[in-house]
Amino acid sequence: MIEQQNLIYVGVDLHKQHHTAVIIDCWSKKLGELKFDNKPSAFPLLLKELKKYIKKGLSVVYGLEDVGGYGRGLAVYLKDNRCWVKEVNAKLANARRKSHVTVQKSDSWDAECVAKVLRDELERLPDAQPVDLFWAISQLVTQRKWLANSLTETVKKMHQQISYSYPSYKKFFSEVEGKTALSFWETYPSPYTLKDMSEEVLAAFLRKHSNNGLSHKKANQILTLIDADGETYRDFQDSRDSVVVSQVESARFFQEQLVCIEGKIEHLMQQLGFQLESMTGINVVTAAQLVAEIGDIHRFSSSDKLARFAGIAPVTVGSGNKSRNFKSKQGNRELHDIIKSLAIRQIGVTRTKREPKNAYFYAYYERKIAEGKTKQQAVVCLMRKLVNIIYVMMKKKSAYVMPNTPAQQAG
């Protein structure tokens, strides 16, 4: 183990266009500072600058706040050059900056605070491990989330716009953004475009775009509802119709992009060899979300550390001889929400037979309720159990096998 006095600490404040590095020794004495561009051709300047301070017996450790965003390029470069790189939580550096009597804000001071946190928390900070495959999955998951949100917003706007012309539009199709529905709104954005339309012609249109799933019955229903709604034509109807057509085109674009990006996610996930989809409630997208937030599972030595990383492990607060456990509000909240949603899916029941989707977890949840825990507390217990299972599945790349549960315990 390297002694603290034999180390030089480099804290780097990361930005889109440039980085600022501050160099300190084990006594927090500032040795130097360097500002360089955020591009691979400028990274060697940092190593060159460090040579001025590296004497015999001294080693260098680098602390970076963000190794997945603006700082990823630098992290990869340093790791490729066999440098020791640590991830420094931005909250720790921010707390250090605010702990001084006079609070100041500058790139230089931020980098120095990162360096001081690096010095004080060296053994507890995780090593930076920027793996391209995990990073690529993370980028695809982020893009998919944006596309899904954009599709949701577009559909909301479609609901509003279509309701002006078709008050009973919700009775037309089961989904306003379905394939047949989009074709209908695009071709007939308002009842005005259906003027003098016969049931036979509309039925032929529906039959074509629904792969013979809809025909005369649906055509008759739509025309009847339109008549019952009354006249909805208004001035500048063509302009309003163009808005609906534009929204349909946007919705269709987002749907196509989602299919495309989910295919790419599935291709990358296959290279990892995980079998997370074997568990109830996990599809390839959920599996990718877990991998994007967790990264390399081997950086966690136990499931307990993964639970703390996800903010699921309780926080102990004590004073004197008294102590209590409180729900954690720390950790990776994105991962916390993913596991919480997964836990809720585990205790769901089928729509028809009302049978538990996962009998084992459902019985575990019911048992916690019987012990006196609230529903929210029982879900947290389930989340903690899921972390243990996910940890083992990722570490061993094994499939999920549901334990046998007696019928009376499964509900």
C-alpha positions as CSV (number, residue, x, y, z in Angstrom):
1,M,0.0,0.0,0.0
2,I,1.3,3.4,-1.0
3,E,1.9,5.8,1.9
4,Q,0.0,9.2,1.8
5,Q,3.2,11.2,1.9
6,N,4.5,9.4,-1.2
7,L,1.5,10.6,-3.3
8,I,0.8,13.7,-5.4
9,Y,-2.9,14.5,-5.8
10,V,-4.4,15.9,-8.9
11,G,-7.9,17.2,-8.8
12,V,-9.5,18.0,-12.2
13,D,-12.5,20.3,-12.7
14,L,-14.2,19.1,-15.9
15,H,-16.0,21.2,-18.5
16,K,-17.3,20.8,-22.0
17,Q,-14.6,23.0,-23.6
18,H,-11.7,22.8,-21.2
19,H,-10.5,21.2,-17.9
20,T,-8.6,22.7,-15.0
21,A,-6.2,20.6,-13.0
22,V,-4.8,21.5,-9.5
23,I,-1.8,19.6,-8.0
24,I,-1.3,19.3,-4.3
25,D,0.8,17.3,-1.9
26,C,-0.2,15.3,1.2
27,W,-0.1,18.5,3.3
28,S,-2.6,20.2,1.0
29,K,0.1,22.5,-0.3
30,K,-0.7,23.7,-3.8
31,L,2.1,22.7,-6.2
32,G,0.7,23.8,-9.5
33,E,-2.2,24.4,-11.8
34,L,-2.9,23.7,-15.5
35,K,-5.8,24.6,-17.8
36,F,-6.0,22.5,-21.0
37,D,-8.6,21.8,-23.7
38,N,-11.0,18.9,-23.5
39,K,-9.6,17.0,-26.5
40,P,-7.3,14.0,-26.8
41,S,-4.5,16.1,-28.4
42,A,-4.3,18.3,-25.3
43,F,-4.3,15.5,-22.7
44,P,-0.5,14.8,-22.9
45,L,0.0,18.3,-21.5
46,L,-1.2,17.2,-18.2
47,L,1.2,14.2,-17.9
48,K,4.0,16.5,-19.1
49,E,3.2,19.0,-16.4
50,L,3.2,16.3,-13.7
51,K,6.7,15.3,-14.5
52,K,7.9,18.6,-12.9
53,Y,6.6,17.5,-9.5
54,I,7.3,13.7,-9.6
55,K,10.4,13.1,-7.6
56,K,12.0,9.7,-6.7
57,G,9.5,7.6,-4.7
58,L,6.5,9.7,-5.5
59,S,3.4,8.5,-7.3
60,V,0.4,10.4,-8.8
61,V,-3.3,9.8,-8.3
62,Y,-5.9,11.6,-10.3
63,G,-9.4,12.6,-9.1
64,L,-12.2,13.2,-11.7
65,E,-15.7,14.2,-10.8
66,D,-17.4,13.0,-14.0
67,V,-15.9,10.0,-15.7
68,G,-19.0,9.3,-17.8
69,G,-19.6,12.7,-19.4
70,Y,-17.2,15.5,-20.1
71,G,-14.4,13.8,-18.3
72,R,-14.7,10.4,-19.9
73,G,-12.2,11.1,-22.6
74,L,-9.6,12.2,-20.1
75,A,-10.3,9.2,-17.9
76,V,-9.9,6.8,-20.8
77,Y,-6.6,8.5,-21.8
78,L,-5.2,8.3,-18.2
79,K,-6.2,4.6,-17.8
80,D,-4.6,3.8,-21.2
81,N,-1.4,5.4,-19.9
82,R,-1.6,3.2,-16.7
83,C,-2.4,6.1,-14.4
84,W,-4.3,5.8,-11.1
85,V,-7.7,7.4,-11.5
86,K,-10.4,7.8,-8.9
87,E,-14.0,8.9,-9.2
88,V,-14.8,11.8,-6.9
89,N,-18.4,12.3,-6.1
90,A,-19.4,15.9,-7.0
91,K,-21.4,16.2,-3.8
92,L,-18.2,15.6,-1.7
93,A,-16.3,18.3,-3.6
94,N,-19.2,20.7,-3.3
95,A,-19.5,20.1,0.4
96,R,-15.7,20.8,0.8
97,R,-16.1,24.0,-1.1
98,K,-19.0,25.2,1.1
99,S,-17.3,24.2,4.3
100,H,-15.0,27.2,4.2
101,V,-15.9,30.4,6.0
102,T,-15.7,32.4,2.7
103,V,-17.4,30.5,-0.1
104,Q,-15.9,31.1,-3.5
105,K,-16.5,29.6,-6.9
106,S,-13.9,29.2,-9.7
107,D,-12.5,26.4,-11.8
108,S,-9.3,26.6,-9.9
109,W,-10.9,26.4,-6.5
110,D,-13.3,23.6,-7.6
111,A,-10.3,21.5,-8.8
112,E,-8.5,22.1,-5.6
113,C,-11.5,20.9,-3.6
114,V,-11.6,17.8,-5.7
115,A,-7.9,17.2,-5.0
116,K,-8.5,17.7,-1.2
117,V,-11.4,15.2,-1.2
118,L,-9.1,12.8,-3.2
119,R,-6.5,13.1,-0.5
120,D,-8.9,12.7,2.5
121,E,-11.1,10.0,1.0
122,L,-8.6,8.1,-1.1
123,E,-9.3,4.6,0.2
124,R,-13.1,5.0,0.1
125,L,-13.3,6.4,-3.5
126,P,-13.9,4.0,-6.3
127,D,-11.4,3.5,-9.1
128,A,-12.5,4.9,-12.4
129,Q,-13.3,2.1,-14.9
130,P,-14.5,3.7,-18.2
131,V,-15.5,0.6,-20.2
132,D,-16.6,1.4,-23.8
133,L,-19.4,-1.2,-23.9
134,F,-21.1,0.0,-20.7
135,W,-20.7,3.6,-21.8
136,A,-22.3,2.8,-25.2
137,I,-25.2,1.1,-23.5
138,S,-25.6,4.1,-21.2
139,Q,-25.7,6.5,-24.2
140,L,-28.3,4.3,-26.0
141,V,-30.5,4.1,-22.8
142,T,-30.3,7.9,-22.4
143,Q,-31.3,8.4,-26.0
144,R,-34.2,5.9,-25.7
145,K,-35.4,7.7,-22.6
146,W,-35.5,11.0,-24.6
147,L,-37.3,9.4,-27.5
148,A,-39.9,7.8,-25.2
149,N,-40.5,11.2,-23.4
150,S,-40.8,12.9,-26.8
151,L,-43.3,10.4,-28.0
152,T,-45.3,10.8,-24.8
153,E,-45.4,14.6,-25.2
154,T,-46.4,14.3,-28.8
155,V,-49.2,11.9,-28.0
156,K,-50.5,14.3,-25.3
157,K,-50.6,17.1,-27.9
158,M,-52.4,14.8,-30.3
159,H,-55.0,14.1,-27.7
160,Q,-55.6,17.8,-27.3
161,Q,-55.6,18.7,-31.0
162,I,-57.8,15.8,-32.1
163,S,-60.4,16.4,-29.4
164,Y,-61.3,19.8,-31.0
165,S,-62.5,18.1,-34.2
166,Y,-63.4,14.7,-32.9
167,P,-65.0,15.0,-29.4
168,S,-65.6,11.2,-29.3
169,Y,-62.2,10.3,-30.7
170,K,-61.4,8.0,-27.7
171,K,-64.1,5.6,-28.8
172,F,-62.6,5.3,-32.3
173,F,-59.5,3.3,-31.5
174,S,-58.0,1.6,-28.4
175,E,-54.8,3.6,-28.8
176,V,-54.6,7.0,-30.3
177,E,-51.0,6.4,-31.4
178,G,-51.7,2.9,-32.8
179,K,-50.7,2.1,-36.4
180,T,-54.3,2.2,-37.8
181,A,-55.2,5.3,-35.7
182,L,-52.2,7.3,-36.9
183,S,-53.0,6.5,-40.5
184,F,-56.6,7.6,-39.9
185,W,-55.6,10.9,-38.2
186,E,-53.1,11.6,-41.0
187,T,-55.6,11.0,-43.8
188,Y,-58.7,12.4,-42.0
189,P,-57.4,15.0,-39.5
190,S,-61.0,16.4,-39.1
191,P,-64.6,15.3,-39.9
192,Y,-64.5,17.9,-42.7
193,T,-62.1,15.6,-44.7
194,L,-64.7,12.8,-44.3
195,K,-67.5,14.7,-45.9
196,D,-69.7,12.5,-48.0
197,M,-67.5,9.5,-47.1
198,S,-69.4,6.2,-47.5
199,E,-69.1,3.4,-45.0
200,E,-67.7,1.0,-47.7
201,V,-64.9,3.4,-48.6
202,L,-63.9,4.0,-45.0
203,A,-64.2,0.3,-44.2
204,A,-61.8,-0.5,-47.1
205,F,-59.3,2.1,-45.7
206,L,-59.5,0.6,-42.2
207,R,-59.1,-2.9,-43.6
208,K,-56.0,-1.9,-45.5
209,H,-54.2,-0.2,-42.6
210,S,-55.2,-2.7,-39.9
211,N,-54.3,-5.9,-41.8
212,N,-57.9,-6.8,-42.1
213,G,-58.4,-6.3,-38.3
214,L,-61.0,-3.6,-38.7
215,S,-63.8,-3.2,-41.3
216,H,-67.5,-2.3,-41.7
217,K,-68.4,-2.5,-38.0
218,K,-65.6,0.0,-37.0
219,A,-66.4,2.3,-40.0
220,N,-70.0,2.4,-39.0
221,Q,-69.1,3.2,-35.4
222,I,-66.9,6.1,-36.4
223,L,-69.4,7.6,-38.8
224,T,-72.1,7.3,-36.2
225,L,-70.1,9.0,-33.5
226,I,-69.1,11.8,-35.9
227,D,-72.8,12.5,-36.6
228,A,-73.6,12.4,-32.9
229,D,-70.9,14.9,-32.1
230,G,-72.3,17.6,-34.4
231,E,-70.6,20.2,-36.6
232,T,-67.0,20.9,-35.5
233,Y,-65.8,22.8,-38.6
234,R,-64.3,26.2,-37.9
235,D,-62.5,28.8,-39.8
236,F,-58.9,28.1,-40.8
237,Q,-59.6,24.4,-40.4
238,D,-56.9,23.5,-43.0
239,S,-54.3,25.1,-40.8
240,R,-55.4,23.2,-37.7
241,D,-55.5,20.0,-39.8
242,S,-51.9,20.5,-40.8
243,V,-50.9,20.5,-37.1
244,V,-52.5,17.1,-36.6
245,V,-50.7,15.7,-39.6
246,S,-47.4,17.1,-38.3
247,Q,-48.0,15.5,-34.9
248,V,-48.8,12.2,-36.6
249,E,-45.5,12.3,-38.5
250,S,-43.6,13.1,-35.3
251,A,-45.2,10.3,-33.4
252,R,-44.5,7.8,-36.2
253,F,-40.9,9.0,-36.4
254,F,-40.3,8.5,-32.6
255,Q,-41.9,5.1,-32.8
256,E,-39.6,4.0,-35.6
257,Q,-36.6,5.4,-33.7
258,L,-37.5,3.6,-30.6
259,V,-37.7,0.3,-32.4
260,C,-34.3,1.0,-34.0
261,I,-32.5,2.0,-30.8
262,E,-34.0,-1.0,-28.9
263,G,-32.6,-3.3,-31.5
264,K,-29.1,-1.7,-31.0
265,I,-29.5,-2.0,-27.2
266,E,-30.4,-5.7,-27.5
267,H,-27.4,-6.3,-29.7
268,L,-25.0,-4.8,-27.2
269,M,-26.6,-6.5,-24.3
270,Q,-26.1,-9.9,-26.0
271,Q,-22.3,-9.2,-25.9
272,L,-22.4,-8.9,-22.1
273,G,-23.9,-12.4,-21.7
274,F,-26.3,-11.4,-18.8
275,Q,-29.6,-13.3,-18.4
276,L,-31.4,-10.6,-16.5
277,E,-34.5,-10.9,-18.8
278,S,-35.1,-14.4,-17.2
279,M,-36.6,-12.6,-14.2
280,T,-40.3,-11.6,-14.1
281,G,-40.7,-7.9,-15.0
282,I,-37.3,-7.4,-16.7
283,N,-37.2,-6.9,-20.5
284,V,-34.2,-6.0,-22.5
285,V,-34.7,-2.2,-21.9
286,T,-35.0,-2.6,-18.1
287,A,-31.9,-4.9,-18.2
288,A,-30.0,-2.2,-20.2
289,Q,-31.1,0.5,-17.7
290,L,-29.7,-1.6,-14.8
291,V,-26.4,-2.1,-16.6
292,A,-26.2,1.5,-17.6
293,E,-26.4,2.7,-14.0
294,I,-24.5,-0.2,-12.3
295,G,-21.7,-0.5,-14.9
296,D,-19.1,-3.2,-14.2
297,I,-20.6,-5.3,-11.4
298,H,-17.1,-6.3,-10.2
299,R,-16.5,-2.8,-8.9
300,F,-18.8,-3.8,-6.0
301,S,-17.3,-6.3,-3.7
302,S,-20.7,-7.3,-2.2
303,S,-24.4,-6.8,-2.7
304,D,-24.4,-4.6,0.4
305,K,-22.2,-2.0,-1.4
306,L,-24.5,-2.2,-4.4
307,A,-27.5,-1.5,-2.2
308,R,-25.7,1.5,-0.7
309,F,-24.8,2.7,-4.1
310,A,-28.5,2.5,-5.1
311,G,-29.6,4.3,-1.9
312,I,-31.6,1.3,-0.7
313,A,-29.6,0.4,2.4
314,P,-30.9,2.3,5.5
315,V,-28.9,5.1,7.1
316,T,-28.2,4.7,10.8
317,V,-28.4,7.9,12.9
318,G,-27.4,7.6,16.5
319,S,-26.4,9.7,19.5
320,G,-25.4,8.4,22.9
321,N,-26.9,5.0,23.5
322,K,-29.7,5.5,21.0
323,S,-29.8,4.9,17.3
324,R,-32.4,4.6,14.6
325,N,-32.4,3.5,11.0
326,F,-33.9,5.9,8.4
327,K,-34.7,5.6,4.7
328,S,-31.8,6.7,2.6
329,K,-32.2,9.7,0.3
330,Q,-28.6,9.3,-1.0
331,G,-27.1,7.1,-3.6
332,N,-27.9,6.8,-7.3
333,R,-31.6,7.8,-7.5
334,E,-32.0,6.7,-11.1
335,L,-31.0,3.2,-10.1
336,H,-33.1,3.4,-7.0
337,D,-36.2,4.2,-9.1
338,I,-35.5,1.4,-11.6
339,I,-35.3,-1.2,-8.8
340,K,-38.4,0.3,-7.1
341,S,-40.4,0.0,-10.3
342,L,-39.1,-3.6,-10.7
343,A,-40.2,-4.5,-7.2
344,I,-43.7,-3.2,-7.8
345,R,-43.9,-5.3,-11.0
346,Q,-42.9,-8.4,-9.0
347,I,-46.0,-8.2,-6.7
348,G,-48.4,-7.5,-9.6
349,V,-51.1,-10.0,-10.5
350,T,-52.5,-11.1,-13.9
351,R,-55.6,-9.3,-15.2
352,T,-57.7,-12.4,-15.9
353,K,-57.0,-15.0,-13.2
354,R,-55.7,-12.4,-10.7
355,E,-52.7,-14.7,-10.0
356,P,-49.3,-13.4,-8.8
357,K,-46.9,-12.8,-11.6
358,N,-44.1,-13.8,-9.2
359,A,-45.4,-16.1,-6.5
360,Y,-42.2,-16.1,-4.5
361,F,-41.9,-12.3,-4.2
362,Y,-45.6,-11.9,-3.7
363,A,-45.5,-14.3,-0.7
364,Y,-42.4,-12.5,0.6
365,Y,-44.3,-9.1,0.3
366,E,-47.4,-10.5,2.1
367,R,-45.2,-11.9,4.9
368,K,-43.6,-8.5,5.5
369,I,-47.1,-6.9,5.7
370,A,-48.1,-9.6,8.2
371,E,-45.0,-8.8,10.3
372,G,-46.4,-5.3,10.8
373,K,-44.5,-3.3,8.1
374,T,-46.3,-0.7,6.0
375,K,-46.7,-1.3,2.3
376,Q,-43.9,1.1,1.6
377,Q,-41.6,-0.6,4.0
378,A,-42.4,-4.0,2.5
379,V,-41.6,-2.7,-0.9
380,V,-38.2,-1.4,0.4
381,C,-37.5,-4.9,1.8
382,L,-38.4,-6.4,-1.6
383,M,-36.0,-3.9,-3.3
384,R,-33.2,-5.0,-1.0
385,K,-33.9,-8.6,-1.8
386,L,-33.9,-7.8,-5.5
387,V,-30.5,-6.2,-5.2
388,N,-29.1,-9.4,-3.8
389,I,-30.5,-11.4,-6.7
390,I,-29.5,-9.0,-9.4
391,Y,-26.0,-8.8,-7.9
392,V,-25.5,-12.6,-8.1
393,M,-27.1,-12.8,-11.6
394,M,-24.8,-10.2,-13.0
395,K,-21.7,-11.5,-11.2
396,K,-22.2,-15.1,-12.3
397,K,-24.2,-14.3,-15.5
398,S,-26.8,-16.8,-14.4
399,A,-30.5,-17.0,-15.1
400,Y,-33.2,-16.4,-12.6
401,V,-34.9,-19.5,-11.1
402,M,-38.1,-18.8,-9.1
403,P,-38.0,-20.7,-5.8
404,N,-40.9,-23.1,-5.1
405,T,-43.6,-21.4,-3.2
406,P,-46.5,-23.3,-1.5
407,A,-49.9,-22.5,-3.0
408,Q,-51.3,-21.1,0.3
409,Q,-48.3,-18.7,0.6
410,A,-48.6,-17.5,-3.0
411,G,-52.2,-16.2,-2.5
